[in-house]
Amino acid sequence: MPSLNVPFTDEELEGVRAAAAAEGKSLKQYLHDLGVREMQRKQFVAGASAWADRLRDEFDDAFPDEVPSAERQGGTAAA
């Protein structure tokens, strides 16, 4: 299985060790989970953004007063 050597300053390593201990994990498991969580977070954000993009026109039609003035047709503010 591939592995990494990641350099930390003494202060950084102390903080990472404390965070791992707070979660009841080894340093190795904590750093592994941190990377996996970040990957999952990015996938979630991309999916949520795509979902919002698909529904944006429907939302704007249903709630015209909620559309920011810069995005309204013609760029004019509602009266």
C-alpha positions in Angstrom: 0.0 0.0 0.0 1.4 3.5 -0.9 2.4 5.8 2.0 3.5 9.4 2.4 6.1 11.1 4.5 4.7 14.5 5.4 6.9 17.1 7.1 5.4 19.2 9.9 7.0 21.8 12.1 7.1 20.8 15.8 4.2 23.1 16.5 2.1 21.7 13.7 2.8 18.2 14.7 1.8 18.9 18.3 -1.5 20.4 17.1 -2.2 17.4 14.8 -1.4 14.9 17.5 -3.7 16.8 19.9 -6.5 16.7 17.3 -6.0 13.0 16.7 -6.1 12.3 20.4 -9.3 14.4 20.8 -10.9 12.1 18.3 -9.5 9.0 20.0 -7.5 8.1 16.8 -3.9 7.3 16.1 -2.0 10.0 14.2 -1.9 7.7 11.1 -5.7 7.0 11.2 -6.5 10.7 11.8 -4.5 11.9 8.8 -5.9 9.2 6.6 -9.5 10.1 7.6 -8.8 13.8 7.2 -7.8 13.3 3.5 -10.8 11.0 2.8 -13.2 13.5 4.5 -11.8 16.3 2.3 -12.3 14.3 -0.8 -15.9 13.5 0.2 -16.5 17.2 1.1 -15.4 18.3 -2.4 -17.6 15.7 -4.0 -20.6 16.8 -1.9 -20.0 20.5 -2.7 -19.7 19.7 -6.5 -23.0 17.7 -6.3 -24.8 20.4 -4.3 -23.7 23.1 -6.7 -24.8 21.0 -9.7 -28.2 20.4 -8.0 -28.6 24.2 -7.3 -27.7 25.1 -10.9 -30.3 22.7 -12.2 -33.0 24.2 -10.0 -31.9 27.9 -10.3 -34.3 28.9 -13.1 -37.3 27.2 -11.4 -36.5 28.9 -8.1 -36.0 32.3 -9.8 -39.4 31.9 -11.6 -41.2 30.9 -8.3 -39.5 33.7 -6.2 -38.7 36.6 -8.5 -38.2 39.0 -5.6 -35.3 36.8 -4.4 -33.2 37.1 -7.6 -30.3 39.4 -6.9 -30.8 42.7 -8.9 -27.6 42.2 -10.9 -28.9 38.9 -12.2 -32.4 40.1 -13.2 -33.1 40.4 -16.9 -31.7 43.7 -18.2 -29.8 44.2 -15.0 -32.5 46.5 -13.6 -33.7 46.5 -10.0 -37.3 45.7 -9.2 -39.5 48.5 -8.1 
